[in-house]
């Protein structure tokens, strides 16, 4: 039995629409087999003509569904309508409320629940409850036999009917089991795939941080050499004023580039959670003035860098001056 369930799960489609088509085809086959079995079952009631008529109607519905591509909702309502008429007719002629066939009406809305939703199911539940209420009224008014005496043949026939009802009810949890099992398998596979992607992203992030750190360190080495030679030019060599200005411009550009490299290294440290702050007493106005000097523009420029210091801020505070300047 477990192997059969696993086989159903393995062949169960992933798409919800295809799942509903499978369930609908299953219910059509179950309805045909059940009605066909009672057509040729030697019972105490003459229901062969109505059974054959019901089988013909179900066959027509199946052909319209497969050949004319009837939608699931229309096919389900047609299926339930034919079965309802057949069950009501049989219950009418086999004892009314005392008929074992009345139990079939109780499971009639189950296909609707699996194929369309709770609103359509509530509609069919209301139809079934109205049918049971009408049979009760007809029995109470004496229109239907209420004192039917069951013989041995009646009991055997009722037992077979109840067994068929139990088998049909079993299909509902089986379908739900297959559907939920397939969804759990797909969910587990997607979670494993997401976990692999997460690990791959973390690994690539680690490679990126290592690369940034390595590039930063490699850039600092030649730049420190440039700064050292620049100091030699400024201190030990006699340069003309024009040449000295060029050397100073080289020094300023190199300092800016070294600052950018240091910021890249700081970013990699920040991403790794290893960035250390060095708080110290800092005069806020002085730090702000240094930032303003870095962004000075000519008076004729349409874009001006303006700073304003709130007087409520203390003159001296404990903070990392380098990081504050970077933020500003």
N, C-alpha and C positions, 0 to 999 in steps of 0.2 A: 504494500500500500504506500509506504514511504517512497519507494522508487517511482511509483506512478505519479505521485505528487511532484517529485523532483523533475520528472519528465515534463509535466505540464508547465512547471515554472520555467524550465529551460527553453521551451518553445513559446512561452507567453510573450506577445509583442510588447514593445516599450511604449508605443503611441497609444494614448487614451482612446482615440477614435477606433483604432484597430482592435483594441481590447473589447470595446462595446460591440463591435461587429462579431467577434468571436462569441461573446456571451449571447447575443441575439440568435446566432445560428444554433448555439447549443440549446437554447430554450425552444426554438422551432422543432429541433429533432426530438427533444424530450416530450413536447406536446404531442407530436405525431405518434411517437412510440407509446405513450401512455393511453391516448385515445384509441389507438389501434389495438392495444392489448385488451381493453375493455370491450372493443367491438366483437372480438372473437372469444371472450370469456363467457363461459356458461353460467350466467347469473340468474337470480330470481326475477329480474325485471327485463322487459323487452326494450333494450336501448340500442340495438344494432343500427336501425335506420338513422337515428340522431347521431350516433357515433360516426357512421360513414359520411353523413353530411358535414360534420365538424372536420373530419379528416380532409374532405374535399376542399373546404374553405381554407384550412391551414395550408394545404398544398398550393392553392391559388395565391395566398399571401406570400409563401416562400418563393414562388415563381416571380411574382411582382417585385419582390425584394432583390432577387438575384438577377432577373432579366431586365426589369424596368428601372432598377437602381432606386427603389423606394428609400427615402431617408429612414434613419433609425427610429425617430419619434413616430412617424406614420405607421411603420411596420409594427412597432410595439403596441400602439393603440389598437391597430387592427387585430393583432394576435390576442390581446387581452379582451377585446370586444367579442370575438368569436368564442373564446374559452368561457367568458362570462355567460353568454347566451346558452351555451351548451350545458354548463354546470347548473344554471338556474332552471333550465328545462328538466334536467335529470333530477334535481332536488325536488322539483314540483311533483314528479311522478314516482318518486321513491320514498315518500314519507315526510316531505317538508322539513321541519326542524329535526325530525328523527332520522333523517337520511344521513348515512356516512359521507355521502358526496358533498355535504355542506361544508366539510372541513377544507375541501379544495378551494372554496371561495376565500378562506382565511389566508391562503398563501398566494392568491392571485396577484396582489400588488407587488410581490417581491421582484419580478423582472423589471417592473417600472422603477423601483428604487435603484437598481443597479444600472439601468440603461438611460434614465432621463433625469432623475432628481427627486427631491422630497415634495415639491409642489404637485407634480403629476401623480406621485404616490399618494398624497393626501386626497387627491381627487378620486382615485380608484378605491381608496379605503372608504371614502364616503359612499361610493357606489355599492361596494360590498355590504357596508352596514345598512344601507337602505334596502338592499335585497334581502338581507336576513330579517330586517324589521317587517318587510312585506310578507315574507313566508310565515313569520310569527303571527301577523294579523290574519292571514288567510287560514292558518291552522286554528287560531282562536275562534274565528267565525264559522269553522266547520267546513270550509271550502276544501281543505286538504285533510287527509287522514292523519289523526294524531294518536290513534290507538293501534298502530301497526304492530303486529306480533311477529317477532323475529324467529324464524326457524333455523335449523342447522345450516341450510344453504345461504340464508341471509347473513348469518354470522361469518361463514367462510368468505363470502363476497365482501363483507365489511372489513374483514381482516386484510384481505388483499388490497383493498382500497387504502386502508391506513398505512400499509407497508409502502405502497407507491407514493403516498403523501410524504412519508418520512424520507424516502429516497430523493424526492424532488426538493425537499427542504435542505437536504445535505448538499445539494449543488451550490447553494448560496454561500455558505462559509468556504466551500472549495474554491469558488471563483474569487472570493475576497482573499483567501490565503494566497492563491497564485498571483493575484494583482499586487498585494502588499509585499509578498516575498520578492517579486521582481523589482518593485520600487526600492526595497531595502538593499538588494544587490546593486542596483544602479547607483543608489546613494553612497554605498560603501566604495564602489569603484570611483565615483567622482571625488569622494573625500580623499582617497589614496592619491588620485591624480593631483588634487589641489595641494596635498602635503608634499608631493614630489616637486611641484612647481614652487611651493614656498621654500623648500630646502635649496632648490636651484637658484632662486632669487637671493636667498641669504648668502649662498656661496659666491654668486656673481657680485653681490654687494661687498663681500669681504675682499674679493679680487680687486674690485674698483678702489677700495680704500688702500689696499697694499700698493696698487699702481700709483695712486695719487701721492702717497707718502714717498715711494721710491723716486718718482719724478721730481718731487719737491726737493728731496735731499740731493739728487743729482744736479739740479739747477743751482742749488746754493753753493756747491763746491766751486764751479768756475766764476760765479759772481763774487764770491769772497776774494778770489784771486784778482778779479778786475778792480775791486775796491782797494785791495792792497797796493796794486800798481798805481792806482789813481792817487793814493796818499803819497807814494814815492814821488810822483810827478809834482804834486803840490808843495812838498816840503823840501825835496833835495835838488830839484832842478830849477834853474833860472829861466822862467818862461816870460815871454812878452805878454802884455796885458790881454791882447786878443786871444792868444793861445791859452792863457790862464782861464779866460772865460769859457773856452771850449772844454777844458778839463773839468771845470766846475759843473757845466751842463751834463757832462758824462757822469760825474759823481751823483748829481741829482737824479738822473734817469736810472742809474744803477740802484740807488737807494729805493726808488719807487718800485722797481722790478723786484728787488729783494724783499720789500714789504709785501708785495703781492704773493711771492712764493711762501713767505711765512704765514700769510693768511690761508693759503691752500693747505699748508701743513696743519694749521690750527683747525681748519675744517675737518680734516681727516681725524684729528684727535677728538674733536667734538663728536663726530659720528661714532667713534669707538668708545665714547664715554670716558676718555682719559684726559680731557682738557682741564688744566689746573688754573684757578684764579689766584692772583697775588694782590690782595687788597692792601692799600697803604693810604695815608692821609693825602688827599688831593684837593687843590684849590680849584673849584668848579669853574670860576671865571677864567682862570688861566687855561684850563683844558679846552674850554669853549673857544677862547681866542685863538688857540693853536689850530683848532678845526676850521675856524673862519679864515685863517691865513692860508690854509691849504686850498680853499675854494675861492680865493679872491678873483674878482673879475674887473675888467676896466670899467670906469664909470659910464662909458658909452654903450656898454653891452645891454641888450634888452632883458637879459636874465641876471638878476642880482641875488646873491646869497646873504640873507638877513638872519641875524640871531637875536634872541631876546631871552634874558635870564630872569626868572621869577624872583622877586625880592624875598619871598618866604623861604627860598632854598638856603640852607646854611652855607657859609663861605667855604668851610672845610668839611669834607666827608671822607669816610673810609670806603674805598672802592679800587678796582683795578683800572688805572688810568688808561692803559693801552687798549683794553676791551671797550671802555667807554668811548674813546676816540674812534675806534673801529665802528661802533654802533652809530655814533653821530655822523 
